[in-house]
Amino acid sequence: MYTTNIPEIDDMFKYTQSECKNNNIDFNLQINGNIFYMINNLIDKSRLVTLIGDHIRDAIIAINHTENINKSILVRLG
Protein backbone atom coordinates (compact mmCIF):
# COMPACT_ATOMS: atom_id res chain seq x y z
CA MET A 1 0.00 0.00 0.00
CA TYR A 2 1.18 3.49 -0.78
CA THR A 3 1.75 5.97 2.00
CA THR A 4 1.25 9.71 2.20
CA ASN A 5 3.58 9.99 5.20
CA ILE A 6 0.78 11.83 6.97
CA PRO A 7 -0.28 9.56 9.85
CA GLU A 8 -3.94 10.65 10.04
CA ILE A 9 -4.49 10.12 6.32
CA ASP A 10 -2.56 6.85 6.27
CA ASP A 11 -4.60 5.59 9.24
CA MET A 12 -7.83 6.39 7.39
CA PHE A 13 -6.60 4.47 4.36
CA LYS A 14 -5.61 1.50 6.53
CA TYR A 15 -9.04 1.49 8.17
CA THR A 16 -10.95 1.76 4.89
CA GLN A 17 -8.73 -0.90 3.35
CA SER A 18 -9.67 -3.27 6.19
CA GLU A 19 -13.36 -2.41 5.72
CA CYS A 20 -13.05 -3.23 2.03
CA LYS A 21 -11.36 -6.53 2.85
CA ASN A 22 -14.18 -7.38 5.27
CA ASN A 23 -16.67 -6.71 2.47
CA ASN A 24 -14.72 -8.63 -0.21
CA ILE A 25 -13.97 -5.43 -2.12
CA ASP A 26 -10.62 -4.88 -3.83
CA PHE A 27 -9.07 -1.61 -2.62
CA ASN A 28 -6.49 0.24 -4.70
CA LEU A 29 -4.78 3.48 -3.76
CA GLN A 30 -2.80 5.79 -6.02
CA ILE A 31 -0.93 8.80 -4.62
CA ASN A 32 -0.06 11.44 -7.19
CA GLY A 33 1.82 14.60 -6.37
CA ASN A 34 2.59 16.25 -3.09
CA ILE A 35 -0.04 15.69 -0.41
CA PHE A 36 1.80 18.04 1.96
CA TYR A 37 1.18 20.87 -0.50
CA MET A 38 -2.50 19.94 -0.55
CA ILE A 39 -2.95 20.06 3.24
CA ASN A 40 -0.78 23.14 3.66
CA ASN A 41 -2.40 25.20 0.91
CA LEU A 42 -5.72 23.78 -0.26
CA ILE A 43 -7.59 21.84 2.43
CA ASP A 44 -7.27 21.33 6.17
CA LYS A 45 -5.85 17.91 7.07
CA SER A 46 -8.80 16.93 9.27
CA ARG A 47 -11.27 17.92 6.53
CA LEU A 48 -9.34 15.83 4.02
CA VAL A 49 -9.41 12.80 6.35
CA THR A 50 -13.18 13.22 6.76
CA LEU A 51 -13.67 13.65 3.02
CA ILE A 52 -11.67 10.51 2.25
CA GLY A 53 -13.49 8.46 4.86
CA ASP A 54 -16.94 9.65 3.78
CA HIS A 55 -16.36 8.98 0.08
CA ILE A 56 -14.92 5.52 0.63
CA ARG A 57 -17.70 4.61 3.09
CA ASP A 58 -20.28 5.74 0.49
CA ALA A 59 -18.51 3.65 -2.16
CA ILE A 60 -18.59 0.57 0.09
CA ILE A 61 -22.31 1.05 0.71
CA ALA A 62 -22.98 1.46 -3.02
CA ILE A 63 -20.96 -1.62 -3.93
CA ASN A 64 -22.73 -3.69 -1.28
CA HIS A 65 -26.07 -2.77 -2.86
CA THR A 66 -25.24 -4.10 -6.30
CA GLU A 67 -25.14 -7.59 -7.72
CA ASN A 68 -22.04 -6.88 -9.78
CA ILE A 69 -19.38 -9.55 -9.22
CA ASN A 70 -16.55 -7.06 -9.85
CA LYS A 71 -16.20 -5.23 -6.54
CA SER A 72 -13.39 -2.73 -6.33
CA ILE A 73 -12.59 0.79 -5.23
CA LEU A 74 -9.84 2.93 -6.72
CA VAL A 75 -8.79 5.97 -4.71
CA ARG A 76 -6.58 8.46 -6.50
CA LEU A 77 -5.28 11.26 -4.30
CA GLY A 78 -3.13 14.11 -5.47
N, C-alpha and C positions, 0 to 999 in steps of 0.2 A: 504494500500500500504506500502511496505517496505521502509525503508529510509537508505541511506548510511551515513547520517549526514555530507555530503559534499554538501553545498547549490547549487553549480553550477550543480552538477550531479543530485541532487534531482529535481531541477527546470527543467532540460531536461526531466527527466522521467515524471514529471507532465504535461509538454507540450505535449510530445508524447502520453501520456495516453489520454489527451483530444482530440488529433487528431484521435486516434483510436476510441474513443467514437463517434466522429463526422462521422466516416466512418463505424460505426456498426461493429467494430472489437474488439473482446475480447483482453484485454491486461493483461498479467501476468508477474510479476517481481519476480525473486528469487535472493537474495543476499547471496553469499557464501564466507566466509572468510573475510579477512581484506582489505577493499578497501583503507584505508590509506596507508598500505604497498605498494599496487599497485601504487598509485600516488606518493609516496615518493621514490620508487626504480625502477619501471618498465616503467611507462609512465607518461608524463606530464599531469596534470589535464585538461588543456584546450584541449589537443589532445584527451584525453579520452572522454570528452564531445562531441567533434566533431564526433568522431568515433561512439559513441552511437547514436547520432542524425542521422547521415548518414545511418547507418544500419537499424534503425527503419523506417526512411523515405522510404528507398528502399523496405523494407518489406511491408509497407502500399501500395506503388505503385504496387508491385507484386500482393498483395491480391486483390486490386481493379481491376486487369486485369484478373481475373479468375472467373469462374462461380460456383466455389465451395461454398456450403452453409455454410460450417464450416470455419469461418473467425476468426483467433486468432493469436496472437503473444506472444511468450514466450521469455523473456529476462532473461538470467542467467549471472550474473556478479560476478566474484570472482576468 
